[in-house]
Amino acid sequence: MSLQAVAFYLMALVSVVSALLVVSAKNPVHSVLYLITVFFSAAGLFVLMGAEFLAMLLVVVYVGAVAVLFLFVVMMLDVDFVALRQGFARYLPIGGAIGVILLVEMVLVATAVAEHGAAAKYAAPLAAGEISNTEAIGRVLYTDYLYLFEAAGLVLLVAMIGALVLTLRHRPGVKRQNIAAQVGRTPAKGMEIVQIKDGAGIPE
């Protein structure tokens, strides 16, 4: 068995086990960490298939933005997960049906791959003047769909700002720094001359 085959089976096993742990872990923070492991393993599989751009996109977008954002929200927000789990039995039939559909799709994909093999195995080498798949995807994203690509980045930016706003809590009785008041402070406001009588002390 070649080294590439060993790497493929190892990352595939890590992906499957981590995906099972995502849905079976009781702690939501642990679920997000397992999800990040799935993304990294899937990126490694993309690299083995020759789709380097998709691997980079998976790591940068999903691991660097979505998963970290989700982890930040789960850790910072005071979410009552006990109340969320109360409706588990009610939605179990729908979740089971969706799981069966996904299982049938995965079996069909595995059967097709076993019969016809991976597309990269039979791909012809690049001729002179042709471009790689990474360059072709880059040309499409940054020419034809440039504004849509930028809009997707803007949506992620708004989501990150929204997470920060959700965690910002104003509690009564807590002193906070007022930068505008500090900058606008004048000597007249910063110092007060009080005439004190002998033995009277300073009034509060």
ABEGO torsion letter per residue (X at the ends): XBAAAAAAAAAAAAAAAAAAAAAABABAAAAAAAAAAAAAAAAAAAAAAGBAAAAAAAAAAAAAAAAAAAAAAAAABBBBAAAAAAAAAAAAAAAAAAAAAAAAAAAAAAAAAAAAEBAAAABBBBBBGBBBAAAAAAAAAAAAAAAAAAAAAAAAAAAAAAAAAAABBBBBGBBBBBAAAAAABBAAAABBBBBBBBGAEBBX
